[in-house]
Amino acid sequence: MAGPQELVSIPALLRRNAVQFAKAPAYREKEFGIWQVWTWAEAAEEIRAIALGFMALGLKRGDYVAVVGRNRPALYWSMVAAQMCGAIPVPLYQDAVADEMAYVLDHCGATFVICGDQEQVDKIIEVQDRIHHIEQVVYVDKRGMRKYDHSRMNWLDDVVAEGRAAHWRFDAELDERIAELDYESTCVMLYTSGTTGKPKGVVLSNRNIIETSKNSAEFDKLRPSDEILAYLPMAWVGDFIFSVGQAMWTGFCVNCPESPTTMMNDLREIGPTYFFAPPRVFEGQLTNVMIRMEDAGRIKKALFRHYMKVARKVGPAILDGKPVSVGDRLAYFIGDKIIYGPLKNTLGFSRVRVGYTAGEAIGPEIFDFYRSLGINLKQLYGQTEASVFITQQPDGQVRSDTVGVPSPGVELKIADNGEVFYRGPGTFVEYYKNPESTASTKDAEGWVATGDAGFFEEATGHLRIIDRAKDVGKMADGRLFAPKYVENKLKFYPSILEAVVFGNGRDRCTAFVNIDLNAVGNWAERNNIAYSSYQELAANPAVYAMIRGHVEEVNASVAADPMLSGCQIHRFLILHKELDADDGEMTRTRKVRRKVIEDKYQDLIAALYDGRTSIYTETEVTYEDGRKGAIRATLRIEDAATTGPAQRMAAE
């Protein structure tokens, strides 16, 4: 068995797991409705065969291997196989359009591209007239691929077969390449979401990934018997650390759903014990719960409301092991039997021992809802450049308004301007081919600027993040402006999918709202409101009245915070289209690109502030096939009542 000093690469961890956990499940994949399972010994054999096949195709040390597709064991194996060959895996977002992929492929100089299916292969073919260094394209799913030019294209199964057949030629060299890997070798290169510009290639070493995986796994007492569901984009650092780093360190099982459309069913079938989701997933699940409850009968609805009130009152305290009266415990026990338990089972969370959310700030109401059900949901704060973990919430110290304490081995400090800085074992090596950005982000002592504004609570030592440092500003009267704080409160409502708040340097705040078509469409059906499109539903006066009610409730909540009471929303409009990554308005990880929106919709923003009650606009959109079009609409602009000091100032 390998000692800790020898576990200096992902392939080394795989070798250990193939011996120590040989017969334990390592990967599951649902295909054609059936779960297929590979043990650690079987997975190690498959990965080695892929690596030998890559070498037979000519993969060299230092080459970059792009990987694109949905979460599948074969794609995770391809990343580890590339590492074995001394190459560097570069996962891409599978929903990226060809032009976005072209930038990353060109920037990293990829020589091999591993594709999940025909759709991804087509994107690579589309850009090959611009990208001339791609030597081999390998695909996992061969459906639709028969008539393609296979002179530089291969089915992964054929690559594996070639690797097994040619192992006598390459075994010794492969072992030599694996032995060359050490803590400082590059483990993976992951591209940032590009919120403010072109994505940057973040170089992460084996030290970054393994030390972070080890520390975070020990923090939450992860074990080989744990199960996770791998469904988030493989290009995102969170998926890599959970599905590769922690899985390899801990030896737990990675489960890959059949497709995005079956993810929720597959989640229920697996019942993971360790689960991660960005806020949008939890928001979407809560929306579905609320929609179902609106359709429920009168008695069921009354029981749900009653016991959710009990859950909000004592659920988090029971979860944290704090004192709760016998009467409240009994009420919660009954609620768990008839409401919380069945609901958790429906959501797929019955077995969750540790749950995390990160990527964006989650609305406190949404966070508290899940914890009130007895789900050990916690927040972490992290970045690609940190190998995810900067802070974590210890059990028993979980709150909705902080992101916890520094992760093991991580140091934090707050600059004079309020920006958060960190350094630790997960701190990235560099931005690829970008020494200027590397130097401006990470100083000579290893301190990294997060770009986020925050502060430590004196009593607890927990970190509170206010907003992105560049987004935090001042109102015209000097009061604090923190848009994300308000946006998250708005998104608690199932009817609101997205919100963008404006107000920096201005005398008041205004907002764009995206309605959730599923939730609002269901509500419209129940209220006999006819509509034929998102645009028509978004413009309906009854929908505006409902959204205005939500905005005013949020205003009342914001007014209770003296520091942020100036962020109440005075006027709003409902956008005629959903904000879309294909239109450049959001990143692939669903983060709003504020500058893009401010430039693209400056006519709408101007109307929010100049007193108009409506505005005609034309907006260019990108369809799924890449074609461009335009949407034309006349948007209503409505006022919302404010509370407290903001209300008095408006009156003045």
N, C-alpha and C positions, 0 to 999 in steps of 0.2 A: 504494500500500500504506500502511495506517495506521501511523503511528509509535507508539512506546510511550506517548507523552503523550496519544494519542487513544484508547487502549484502556482506557477508564475504565468500561465497562459490559459485561455479557454480550452484548447486541445488537451492540456495537461489535466484540467478538471474533468474533461470528458473521459479520459483514460482512467482516472480514479473512480468515477461513477460506474464505468463499465465493469469494474471489479467489485467495488463496495456495494453497489445497488444493482447488480447484474440483472436480477429478475423482476425488479420493481418497474412499474410503468413510468416511462420518461415522456412519451408523446402520445397523444390521441388525436385523431382527425375524423370528423364525420363526413362521409362521402356516400352519396345515394341513400341517405337515411340510416347508415350503419356506422357505428364507432369502430375504427380500427386502432389497434394499440401496438406500440413498439416499446419494448423494455430498454433499459439503458444499454445492455449488451448488444441488442439488435440495432439500436440507434447508432452506437459507436461503429458497428460494422458497416452500416449504410453510409455514414459520413466519410469513413475512410475510403470506401469505394468511389464516392463522388470526388474526393480529393485526387485519387489515382486517375480518375477519368479526366479531371481538369488538367492534370499534368500531361496526360496523353494528348490533349488538345493544344498543349503548349503554354499553359499558364506559368508565368515566371514570378520569381521573388519581386516584391515591390509593385506588382500590377494592381490595378484597382478593378474590383468586380462589382458592378451595379446589380442590385437585386430589387425586383419590383413585382408586386402581386399581393393577393390577399394572404392572410396568415395561414401558412401551411407548413407542416413539418419539413417538407423537402426544401423550402426556401430558407428556413432556419438552419437546416443541415448544410445548405450550400454556403451560408455565411461562415460557418465553422470550418467547412472543408477549404474555403478560400484562405482562412487563417493558417490552416495546416500547411498550405502550399507556400506560405510566406507572403501571400497577397493580402489586400485590405478590402473588406466588404464595405459597400456603400449602398445602404437601402434607400429606395426612392418612394415617394408617395404614389400609391397606385391610382389615385383619382386625378393626378396631375395631368394636364394636357401635354401634347407632344413638345410644344415650345418650352414649357417649364422643365421637362425632362432633358431637353437638349442643352439647356444651360448647365445643369449639374453634370451630365455626361461629358460635356466639353471641358468644364472646369476641373473635374477630377481626372480626366484622361482615361476613362474606363476602356479596358481592352476586352473584357467579357461582360455580357449582360445576361442575367438569369431572370427569365420571365415566367409568370404564373400561367398565362394562357394566351390565346390568339390576340385578344384585345391589346395586351401589353406589347406583344411582338409587333403588331401593326404600328404602334407609336414609335418603336425603335426604327422600323423600316422607313417611316415618314421622315425621320431626321437624319438618316444615314447619308444623305447627299451633303449634309453640313458637318457631320461627325465622321471623320475618316479613320479614327484609330480603333474602332470596334472590330475586333478580330473574330469573335465567336458570339453567337446568340444561342442560349440554351433555354428550352421551354419545358414546363412540367406537364401541362395538359395538352395532349396532341390533337384534340378535337379541332377540326377546321384547318389543320396545318399540312395536309397531304400534298397540296399543289404548290406549296411555297418552294423557293429556291433554297435547297439545303446544302449548298456548297460551303457556307459558313454558318450553318444552323443545325442544331441537334436536339433530339428529344432527350430529356434527362435520363430516362430509363436506358437509352442506348449508351449514354456517357457512363452510367454506372456499370453496365455490362462490359464496356471497353476497359474500364478501370479494373474490374475483377479479372478480366482475361489478361491484362497487361501488367498485373501486379508484380510479376517477377522482374520486370524491367524497371519499375519505379519504387518498389518497396524501400530500398535502401536510401534513395534520395529523399523520399517523403519523410522517413524517420530523421534524416539529417536536417531537413528544413524545420520539422517540429522541434527538434532539440535546439535549434538556433533561437527560438522564441524565448524572450525573457520579459520581465516586468516593464521594460521601457519600449518594447515592440508595440507598434500601433495595433490596437484591437479592432477598431471600427472608425469610420468617418461618417458623421451625421450632419446633415445640413439644417441650419436654423430655419425657422418658418418664414423669415424675411418680412417681418412686420413693417419695417421702415425702409427696406431696400432689397437688393439682391441677397439671396440666401448665402450664408457663409459656411464653409466646410469646417466642422469642429473635429479636430483630431483628438481621439481618446485612446490612451495607452491601456495595456493589460493592467498596469498598476491602478489606473483610474477606475476601471470597471470592476476588477476583482476586489480591491480594498473597499470600494463603495458597496458592492454586493455583500461582502462579508459583514461589514459594520451594520448595514441596514437590516440584514437578515437576523443578526444577533439581537438588535434592538427590539424587534417584534417577535423574537423566538420562533422564527420560521423553521419548519422541519421537513424531512423527506416525504412525509405522508400528506403534505399540503397539496392542494389542487388550485391551479389558476386557469382562467379562460383568456386565451390570446386572441384578441379581436381588434385592438387598436392599431393604427397604422404602423407598419414595421419600420418606417423611416423615423418614427418618433422615439426620442431617447427613453421615454418611459417604457415602451414596449421592449426595447433592447435590454434594459436593466432588469426587468421582471422576467421576460421570456427567455433570455440568454444568460445574463450575468447571475441573477439570484437563482435561476433554475439550475445552472451548472454548479454554483457554489453549494446550494442546499440539497440538490437532488430531487426536488419535487417535480410533479407532472405538469406538462404544458398541454392544454387542450385547445384545439383549433376548431372553431365552428364551421358548419358546412358553407354558409354564406352570410353576408350582412343581414339578409332578410330573415334568416332562421336563427339569428344570434340569440334572441330572447328565449326561444324554445330550447336551444342548446344550453344556454345558461341555466335554465331550470333543470335540465337533465343531469348536468355535471354537478351542480350545487357546489361551486368553488368555496374553499375555506379562506382563500386569500384573493382579494378582488380590488382592482383599481379601475376608476372611471373618471373622466373629466366631468366638470359640473354639468355640461350639456346632456350627458347620459342620464345623470340623476334627475335633471330637470325634465327630460323627456319621459322618464318612467313615472315621475310624480304627475305629470300632465295626463298620462294614460290612466293612472289610478283615479284622478279627479273626474275624468270623462266617464269612466265606468260607474263611479258613485253617483253621478248626475242621472245616469240611466237606471239606477237601482230603485227598488221599491221603497215606499215610505218608511216601513219598519227598519229595513236594512240600513237606509240612509241615516235614520235617527240613532241606531246603535253605533254606526261608524262615527258619527259626530260626538256622541257621548264618550265612547272609549278613546277616541283620539284626544279628547280634552284631558282624560286621565293620563294618557301616554305623555302628552306635552308637560304635564305637571310633575310626574314622578319617573318617567321612563329613563331619562339620562342619569338621574341619581341612582336608580337601581343598577343600571349598566356599569356605573363607576364604583359600585359597592358602598354608597353613602347611606346613612340612616334614613329609613322611610317607615312611616307608621304602618301598623298591622293592617288597618283598614285600607290604606292606599295600596299596599302590597296585594291584598286580596282582590281589590278592584282591577289592578293591573294583571293579576294572574287570570282572572276571568276574561279580561280583554285580550290577553295573549291567546287564549283558547279559541275565541270566536272571531277575533279581528286580526290581531298582529301576526299570529302564527300563519294563518292561511294567506295573509297578504305577503309576508316574507317568502312563503313557498311559491306564490305566484310570480314574485319578482326574481326568484332564483337565489335568494339571500338566506335561506334557512340555516346553512352551515357556515356562513361567513364568520371567521374568527378575527380577521383583521381586514378592514376595508380602508381604502385611501381615495382621496380626491385631490387634484392639483391641476396645474396648467392655466387655470383662470381662478379668480376668487369665486367662491360659491356663496350664494345668498344665505344668510344665517337662518332664515325660515326653512329653506330646503334642507340644510345641514341638520337642523334640530329635528325636522320631521323624521329622518331616517334613524337618528339616534334614539328618538322617543320610541321607536319600534323594537329597540334592543339590538340594533345593528351597530357593531363597533366601528363606525365610520370615523375616520380621522383625516386631518388635513396635513399635507406636507407642502413645503415650499422648495422649489428647485428650478434648475435650468439645464439645458443641454450641456452648457459649459461646466457644470458641476457634476456631471454624470448623474443627474437628477437631484440627489438629496443635499439640501442645505439645512433645513430644519424639519423636525418631526414632532408629533405630539405623543408623549408617553401616556400609557394607559392610566386612567384616573385623573389626567390633567388636560382633558379634551374640551375645547371651547370653540364656538363658531367665530369668534372675533380675533383669534390669534392663530399663528401657524406653528406654534410650539417652540421648542428649544433647539439649539444647534445639534445637528446629527453627530453621531460619534466621530471624533477626529476633525470636526469642522470648527473653525474660528470665525466669529462675526464681529463687525464693528460698524458703527453708524458715522458717516461723514458729517461735517458741519452743515451741509445743505440737506441732510436727512436721508441721503442715499445709502443703501445697504451694501456693504462689502463683505466678502467671505474668502477663505482659503482652506484647503484641506486636501486629502488624498485623491479626491475625485476631480480636482481642478484640471481642466483641459490642458493639453500640451501647447496647441497653437491653432489659429485659423489657417487653413491650408492656403498657401500662396498669397497670404495677406498679412505681412508683418506689421503694417501700420495699424490695422484693427486689433491685432494681437497686443501690440504695445499700448494702445489706448484703453484696452479692456483689462489687461492683466499687468500689474507693475512688476518691478524687479524682485520684490519680496513675495510674489505670488498672490497678492490681494486682487480679487476680481470685482469689478464694478457691475452690480446687478441691473442697474437702470431702474430699480424700484425704490420708492420712498417708504420708510418705516421707522419704528422706534421700539425700544425695549420697555416692557412694563416693569416698573421698579419693584413691585411686590412679588411678581412671579418669575421674572426673567424671560418671559415669553416674548416672542417677536410679533409685532403687529405691522402688517403691510397696509399702507394707505392706498397706494395706486402706483402705476408706472410713474417714475420721477418726472419724465417728460410730459406726462398728462396732468400731473398735479400742478395747479396754478392758483391764481388769486382772482376773486371777483373784482369788479371795478372799485368796490368799497373796501377791498383788502381782506375780505373773508375767504376762507379756504375753499378751493374748487377741486373736488375729487370725483370725476364722473363715474368710475367703475363701481364705487360704493352705491350710487343711486341705481345704476344699471342692473346690478345684481338683485337689488330689492324689487325692481320691476319684473325681472325674469322669474321671480318666485311664482307669479301668476301664470297658470297654464295657458292663458290666452296670449301671452307675450313671449315670442320666440327670441327676439333680440331687441336691444335698445341702444341708442347712441345719444349721449347727453352733451350739450354744448353750453358754454358759459364763461370760459377763461377770458378774463379781461373785460367782461361785459357786466351789465347791471343786474342781470337775471339769467336763469338757466332755462333752456328749452330742450326738446328731445325729438328724435325720430323713433318710431316704434314699428317693429315687424310683428304682425300677428302670427300665431301658430295656426296654420291652415287646418290641421287635424282637430285641434281643440275648439277653435272658433267655428269651424264647419259643423262639428257635432252640436255645438250650442245653437247654431243657426237652424239646424234641422229640428231640434226640440222646440224652437220658438217660431217655426213655420216661416222662416226667412229664406226666400229663394235667392240663389246666386249661381252664376255660371263660370266664375273664375276667381282666382285670388284677388285680382284687382277690383272686381265688383264687390266682393265681400269686404275688402279692406275699406272701401268707400262708403259702406252702409252706415247711415246715421245711428242705428241701434248699436253697431259695433263701436262707433266712436263714443257713444254714451257709456258703454261698458268699460272701454279703455280709460276714459276720463275718470271714472270711479276708481280704477286701480291707481292711476297717477295721483289722485288726491289722497288716497290711503297711504301711498308711499310718502307723499309730502308731509303728512302728519307724523309718520315714523321718523323721517329725516329731521323734522323740526325738534325732535326730542334730544338730538345730539348737538350740544352747543357748538362744537367745533365745526360741524358740517351743515348746520341749519340753513346756510345760504345756498345750498345746492338744491333747493326745492324747485320743481319744474313749473314754470308759469304758462308756457304754451307748448303744444305738441302737434305732430301730424303723424298719420299712419302711412308708411311708404307703400307705393303701388307695386313693389316687387320685393322679394326676399333678397337680403344681402347675400352675395354669392362669391365663392372663391374663384370661380371661372371668370367673373367680371372684375377680379382684382380687389374686391371690397373687403375680403376676409382672407386670412391665411388658410392653408390646408388643415391647420389645427383649430379652425374656427375662431381665430382672434381677429377682432375688428382692426382694419387698417384705417385709423382715424384720419391721417393726412389725405389718403385717397378719397375718403368719403367727403371730407371738407372741400376738396378741390372739385370733385365730381358733382356735388349737390350744393354748390355755393348759392345757387338761385333759391333753393328751398330754405337754406339757413337764413338768407337775407329776408325772406318772407316771414319767417318766424319772429324776426326782430322788428320789422317795420310796420306791424299792425295789420297786415292783410289777412283776410279770412279764407282766401283760397289762392292757388297758383297753378298755372298750366305748365307742364314740364314734359320733355322728351328725354328718354334715357336709353343709351345703347346697351344691349344685352348680348351675351354669348350663349348659343344653344349647345346642347350636348355634343353635336357633331362638329362643333367648331365654327359654324356659320354665325354671322353677326345679324342683329336685328334691332328694332327700336320699339319701345313701349311709350305710348303717349297717354297722359292722364291729367285731369284737373284735381288737385289734392285739397281737401279741407284742412284748415288750421283752426284749432280750438284752444280756448283758454282753460286753465285748471286752477282751482282754488288752492291757495297756500295757507300755511298755519303759522301763528306766532309772529316773531320779528319780521320774517320775510313778508308776511301778509301786511303788516303795518307799513313796511317800507314801500310795498307796491301801492298802497293807498295814498301814501304821501307823494 
